[in-house]
Amino acid sequence: MAQKTPLYQVFLVLSVISFCIFISLYLLASKRNLELIEAYSQLEISGSKSFGTIKEFNLIEKQSLKNHIYTYSVPDEAGRLTEIVEYVDPITNKKLRIGDTVVVTRKTIKLLGKSTLISRINGNTSLIPHNILIEKLSLFGIIFSTLLGFVSLFMFKRRI
């Protein structure tokens, strides 16, 4: 008769591996978000002024809140146009139309080794949205792998 691997050992190995993967993903995502927050806070001080052209407008209503989202093109330091998507507050929204030229503050930053252009419309006071979806998913994965580890330890205790 062939020997079988006990199920608690499989669960324990899976929980350790998934915990390591999810904790590294969480740390990577939170580091990126902190770098983005820091870069946007320094944008007004160290960014350069430029002109952007508004290409698109979207209005998203979520739970009786209206989010005005504009897409505009901004030239980077090399002259290539980059599209930026930005949430805009209601006061600034009243001043903007598709096709308008707006004054923006822009800056090129390094995020995880990749050069990225960030930009903000002058006068916009809306909050910068955080990319917390990956953080939440990886946090759920950490909790799941921890529970899987506890299940495997419980199975081991019952076996002995």
N, C-alpha and C positions, 0 to 999 in steps of 0.2 A: 504494500500500500504506500502510495506517494505521500510525502509530508506536505502539509499545507501551512502557509504562513498565517498566524493568528490575525484576526481582523483588527485587533487593537494596535498591532504593530504597523499595519498599513495606514490606519487613521492617524497614528502619531507621526509617521513620516510625512504624510500629506499635510498635516497641520503645521509642522515645522517648515516645510518648503513653502507653503502658501503664506505663512506668517512672514517669512523673509522677503518674499516677492512683494506682498502688499505693504510692508513697512517701508521698503525701499521706494515703492511707487508713491506712497504718501509723503515721504521726506522730499522726494524730487518735485512733486506737485506743490507742496507748501513752500519750498525754496523758490520755485519759479514765481509763485504768487507774491511772496515777500519782495522779490527783486522787482516785479512789475509795480507794486505799490510804491516802493522807494523811487523807482525811475519816474513815475508820474508825479510824485511829490517834488522831485527835483526839476521837473520839466519847465516850470515857470521861471526858475532861476537860471538854468544853464542851457535852455533850448533856444533855437534860432527861429526867428519869425519868417514866415513864408506865406504864399497864397495857395489856396486849394479851391477846386471847383466842385460844387455839390452835384452828385450824379443821381442819387436816389433817396427817397423818403419812405419810411414805413411807420405806421402807427400800430402799436400793439397794445391792446387793452387786456389787462390781466387783473382780475378781482377788483374791478372798478378803478384801477390805476392805469393811466395812459402813459406809455413810454414812446417818446419820439426818437426814432432812430434814423440817422442820416449816414449816407455813404458818400465820401468825397475823395478826390484824387489829390495827392500831394507829391511834389517832386522830392526825391532824396538828394544826397550830396552829389551823386553822379548824374543827376538829371532824369533818372527813370521815374515814371509815375507809379505811385503805390496807392492802392485803395485802402482807406481807413473807414471803419464802421464805428460810430460813436453815439451814445445816448446823449440827448440834448434836453435841457430843462425847458419848461413851458415859455419862459420869457424870451430865451434865445430862439426858440422855435418860431415865434411870431415874426422874427426878423429874417428868417431864412426861406429861400425858395430854390427849387431845382434849377440848376444852371448858374446860380449866383457864384461869385468869387468871394471867399471868406478869408480872413486873416487867421492863420493857425500858428501854433508853436510846435515845432517838431524837433526830434532828437533821435539819433541812431544809437541803439544800445546793443549789448551782447547778452543774449538770454540762452543759457545752456550751450554756449559756444557758437550760437548762430546770430548773425547780425539782423536786428529787427528795428524797423522804423516805428516810433510811437509819435502820436500827434494829438493835439487837442484844440478845438475851436476857441479862439479868444472870447472871453465873456461867458463861457459855458460853466455853470456851477453845479451841474448834475454829478452825482456820485459815479465813480468809476466802478463798473461791475467787476466782481471778482470771479475768477474761474474756479469755483469750488466744487464742481461736479466730480472731477477726478479725485479730489480730496475726500468727498463724501463716499464715493464708491470704494476707494481704498480703505477708508476707515471701516466700512461695512465688511470688507474682506478681512481686515485684522480681527474684528469681533468674531466673524465666522470661523476663522482658523483657530482662534483661542477656544471657542466653544468645541470645535472638533478635537482639539487637544484634551480638553476636560472630559469629553466623551470617551476618548481612548484610555485615559487614566482610570475612569470609572469602570470601563470594561476590564481593564487589567486587575483592578481591585476585586471585582466580582469573580474573576477567574481563580485567584489565589485563595 
